[in-house]
């Protein structure tokens, strides 16, 4: 049984579900541009319609209520609210989120709002994007605008979702929008995404000190393939860039010296200005943690390529450590090629609790893609996903029992959706979506999760 008050949620992001990309004055985002370029998205897919949540949000909230969710984590579309990324807000765009929040509250579902899940207004990218310091300031203004309009009804706020992805997949590997392959620019982007978080926290705190505000990081335990010096160094490097660069900045107010040394050939770090790290590390009410898998790495010459291949042609996101190879650790994999390792979740939770200032923790994304199909009887059986979530929830329970301040869990994702550069070929949802008809069908994992929520815990181990 989980503690009374444990948050049972599911998560989505605006660009992956909303569609309606030109409705009510919405501006263009970097993902709109990215999707329009040949070869960027598997199958040439785009998010023009996605799963039409913009028009079907009431039915989708009813699904959440049927699941028994106590909270729903969603993001707002920056270009829907501020079409050019600055200046006056678009009232019609913001009204959509007001209607969504009101609908959630009418069912007793707590709205958890994420301000940025990767859909930068194209106008800001044209002005330099995240490598430009000014984008951080524009984000703080945006955060203040949304918070001023919704802060009376939304209590839980997170700033930037997975800044690692925006910086290094967007500006180093080119796998994500805006599709640039500029390592030095990616490093600047990483710092400015952290700074954007800090400035947004300041702006929202100034408006309402009662809001619960947090940052959101995606973490991976990193294991050396062998005990060799090269593999140990590879693990240090990847852990530094994936985990410590962001955790240390948010929670300690510093960047790891070894990581800065690894990257010194790219920059003299002049973009880190006095006071930046104090701004970035302002006290948080919570830390949101996205967890999916473990990395096993090798620094040996000619090391193996990543077991989880990129969907399209792209470079390495591991700036300064492009020589590191990612090897298969021999565990089962999801349809993304990601290894299933629930023990890694405990490892990261324990580490964060022991090595950083104490802060309430929430699992804000955790889930798995499998090749789900709609049966002739109208059902979708996904026992692998049930087993995946069951195993990770057991880890969450063990973490709580051991004194780790974990207070909630959000499954990724509520519904099948547009999976970025993978298009519609990967399904993470608890709810199956027929992309032709937009019909929603609860998978067996959704029914299992609803039962778990209803009982406040896990009755028996999933098979």
Secondary structure by P-SEA (a helix, b strand, c coil): cccccccccccccccccccccccccccccaaaaaaaccccccccccccccccccccaaaaaaaaaaacccbbbbbbccccccccccccccaaaaaaaaaaaaaaaaacbbbbbbcccccccaaaaaacccccaaaaaaaaaaaaaaaaaccccccbbbccccccccccccccccccccccccaaaaaaaaaaaaaaaaaaaaaaaacccccccbbbbbbbbcccccccaaaaaaaaaaaaacccccccccccccccaaaaaaacccccccccccaaaaaaaccccbbbbbbcbbbbbbcccccccccccccccccccccccccbbbbbcccccccccbbbbaaaaaaaaaaaaccccccbbbccccccccccccccccccccaaaaaaaaaaaaaaaaaaaaccccccccccccccccccccccccccccbbbccccccccccaaaaaaaaaaaacccccccc
